Amino acid sequence: MALRIDILTLFPEMFEGPGPLSSSMIGRARAAGQVDIRIRNIRDWTHDRHRVADDTPYGGGAGMVMKPEPLVEAIETVRREGGAGNSRSKVVYLTPAGELFNQAVARRFAQLDHLILICGHYEGIDERVRDLAIDEEVSIGDYVLTGGELPAMVVTDAVVRLLPGVLGNPDSARQESFMDHILDYPVYTRPEEFRGVRVPAVLLSGHHAQIQRWRRKMALKRTAERRPDLLERAALTPEDRLLLDEIRKEKAAG
Ligand code: 4GN
């Protein structure tokens, strides 16, 4: 069974039309039935004539708080639709206060049967929704947005591209590229010379082993320069260490 993702939002129009979840790889995955993405309007679970989903905060202060009843009812309904107890499901709230989202979290979510993403707005959700209905809180980075919709799209994209068959990969090949904690090597396409800048000669050589070695070296160099923190956690082979020595010597020589 394909992964199902429900996105609960007060602003479903943010997901309408051609957008990140309808284009490119994610759009194709949806069309091919590899993922079932549903945008759900939290307002559909209100019961009053004006479909009110927010209210003023107890204790006073600026802004509005998302009311608990519609949100919890929405989560309960959507969870039941997904098969509830018979499926691996997770309710995730997108918030700057959550655990930082990364490739490991994406891989974990890609193993689920049902992912339910909750988009907050205004001052956020009533704390009791967190206590009663949220399994996990995730942040896509240390900044504040007007709502959880963009983070939900980011998480969805990162998860869907890992699903078996979605990249056209048999399974796990591409998933490994960030897993080994090394940044990508630089890539080039035609023309051979662009505005005076040539493609590195080794890439035109047809010498496969040399090309592989150069790519690994450039990836290590880039990681050492930009993300030394990643390099510390990387599983480096003896050949990697030789390449890093070479890089250090070249740097010292200028
Ligand atoms: C998540 C939500 C940033 C993130 C958000 C993030 C909506 N901004 N870094 N904004 O993943 C207060 C209540 C802000 C909802 C929340």
Boltz pocket constraint, residues with backbone or C-beta under 6 A from the ligand:
constraints:
  - pocket:
      binder: B
      contacts: [[A, 94], [A, 95], [A, 96], [A, 120], [A, 121], [A, 122], [A, 123], [A, 124], [A, 125], [A, 138], [A, 139], [A, 140], [A, 141], [A, 142], [A, 143], [A, 144], [A, 145], [A, 146], [A, 147], [A, 148], [A, 151]]
      max_distance: 6.0
